[in-house]
Amino acid sequence: MSASDWPELLDDPGLVTDLFASAPDLSQCGLFYLHIDERDTAITLGFELDRLPDQPLPEWTAKGLNAFEMFLSFTGVSGLVIDGWTFAFKETVSVERHPDGGMRVEISGPGESVVFHARAATLVKARAYLASRSQ
């Protein structure tokens, strides 16, 4: 499985494949949000891109929007292991099929590691916005 095949593991991959000709490698996206909900055994990750998707909605380009964010919610989470957390760029963010039929998620960077298994994943929110560019 390549780094851009993760949409195949979503409940509805069409939400991502409609926007991207080739889904972005999650390791190349900015991971800016991680929420652990122990009541529902769920983890939500928020990613940002400093560009629009390959096939943006027409109203996004008409408004001059230039950045994109999406939130992936993983449910049926088990085996969560957190070893450190920093605000540094994440070197690895991967979502791969697990032999049990679910998926394995790994996030790592200097001095940190988060690993968990999930039964399902859904794109729960996606939006384009106008981001200022600093030179």
C-alpha positions as CSV (number, residue, x, y, z in Angstrom):
1,M,0.0,0.0,0.0
2,S,1.5,3.3,-1.0
3,A,1.3,6.5,1.1
4,S,-1.4,7.9,-1.1
5,D,-3.7,4.8,-0.8
6,W,-5.1,5.7,2.6
7,P,-8.5,6.9,1.2
8,E,-9.3,3.2,0.3
9,L,-9.5,2.5,4.0
10,L,-12.2,5.2,4.7
11,D,-15.9,4.4,5.0
12,D,-16.5,6.6,2.0
13,P,-13.3,7.2,0.0
14,G,-15.2,9.2,-2.6
15,L,-15.2,12.3,-0.4
16,V,-11.4,12.3,-0.8
17,T,-11.0,10.9,-4.4
18,D,-13.5,13.6,-5.7
19,L,-11.1,16.3,-4.5
20,F,-7.7,14.7,-5.2
21,A,-6.4,13.0,-8.4
22,S,-3.9,11.4,-6.0
23,A,-4.4,11.7,-2.3
24,P,-1.7,13.5,-0.4
25,D,0.8,11.6,1.6
26,L,-0.3,12.3,5.2
27,S,3.3,12.6,6.2
28,Q,3.6,15.7,3.9
29,C,0.5,17.3,5.4
30,G,0.7,19.4,8.6
31,L,-0.8,17.4,11.5
32,F,-2.3,20.2,13.6
33,Y,-5.0,18.4,15.6
34,L,-5.2,15.2,17.7
35,H,-8.2,14.6,19.8
36,I,-8.6,11.4,21.9
37,D,-12.2,10.6,22.9
38,E,-12.0,7.7,25.4
39,R,-15.8,7.5,25.8
40,D,-16.3,6.6,22.2
41,T,-12.9,5.0,21.7
42,A,-12.2,7.4,18.9
43,I,-9.3,9.6,17.7
44,T,-9.7,12.5,15.4
45,L,-6.7,13.9,13.4
46,G,-6.7,17.2,11.7
47,F,-4.4,17.8,8.6
48,E,-3.7,21.0,6.7
49,L,-2.3,21.6,3.2
50,D,-0.8,24.8,2.0
51,R,-2.6,24.4,-1.3
52,L,-6.0,23.5,-2.6
53,P,-6.8,19.9,-3.6
54,D,-6.1,18.9,-7.3
55,Q,-9.9,19.2,-8.1
56,P,-11.2,21.9,-5.9
57,L,-14.8,23.0,-5.8
58,P,-15.4,25.8,-8.2
59,E,-16.5,28.2,-5.4
60,W,-13.2,27.7,-3.7
61,T,-11.2,29.0,-6.6
62,A,-13.7,31.7,-7.4
63,K,-13.2,33.0,-3.8
64,G,-9.4,32.9,-4.1
65,L,-9.0,30.3,-1.4
66,N,-5.5,28.8,-1.2
67,A,-5.3,26.3,1.6
68,F,-7.2,23.2,2.7
69,E,-7.8,21.2,5.9
70,M,-9.5,17.9,6.7
71,F,-10.3,15.9,9.8
72,L,-10.2,12.1,9.8
73,S,-12.1,10.3,12.6
74,F,-10.9,6.8,13.6
75,T,-13.4,4.7,15.6
76,G,-13.1,1.4,17.4
77,V,-9.7,2.5,18.6
78,S,-7.6,0.0,20.5
79,G,-3.9,-0.5,21.5
80,L,-3.2,3.2,21.8
81,V,0.5,3.8,22.7
82,I,1.8,7.3,23.1
83,D,5.5,7.8,23.7
84,G,6.2,11.5,23.9
85,W,4.6,14.4,22.0
86,T,6.2,17.5,20.6
87,F,5.2,20.4,18.4
88,A,7.8,19.4,15.8
89,F,6.9,18.4,12.2
90,K,5.8,14.7,12.1
91,E,8.2,12.7,10.0
92,T,5.7,9.8,9.6
93,V,1.9,9.7,9.5
94,S,0.7,6.5,8.0
95,V,-2.6,4.6,7.8
96,E,-2.3,1.0,6.7
97,R,-4.5,-2.0,6.5
98,H,-4.1,-4.3,9.5
99,P,-4.4,-8.1,9.0
100,D,-7.5,-8.1,11.3
101,G,-9.4,-6.1,8.7
102,G,-9.1,-2.7,10.5
103,M,-6.2,-0.3,10.2
104,R,-3.0,0.6,11.9
105,V,-2.1,4.3,12.4
106,E,1.4,5.5,13.2
107,I,2.5,9.0,13.9
108,S,6.2,9.7,14.6
109,G,8.7,12.4,14.8
110,P,11.8,13.4,16.8
111,G,11.1,12.3,20.4
112,E,7.5,11.1,19.8
113,S,5.5,8.2,18.7
114,V,1.7,7.5,18.6
115,V,0.4,4.1,17.4
116,F,-3.1,2.7,17.5
117,H,-5.5,0.3,15.7
118,A,-8.9,1.3,14.5
119,R,-11.9,-0.5,13.0
120,A,-13.1,2.3,10.8
121,A,-12.2,5.8,9.6
122,T,-14.3,8.6,8.1
123,L,-13.5,12.0,6.7
124,V,-15.7,14.1,9.0
125,K,-14.8,17.6,7.8
126,A,-13.0,19.2,4.9
127,R,-12.8,22.9,4.1
128,A,-10.8,25.3,2.0
129,Y,-9.8,28.7,3.4
130,L,-7.6,31.7,2.7
131,A,-4.2,31.5,4.3
132,S,-1.7,34.4,4.3
133,R,1.7,33.6,2.9
134,S,4.7,34.9,4.7
135,Q,7.9,35.1,2.7
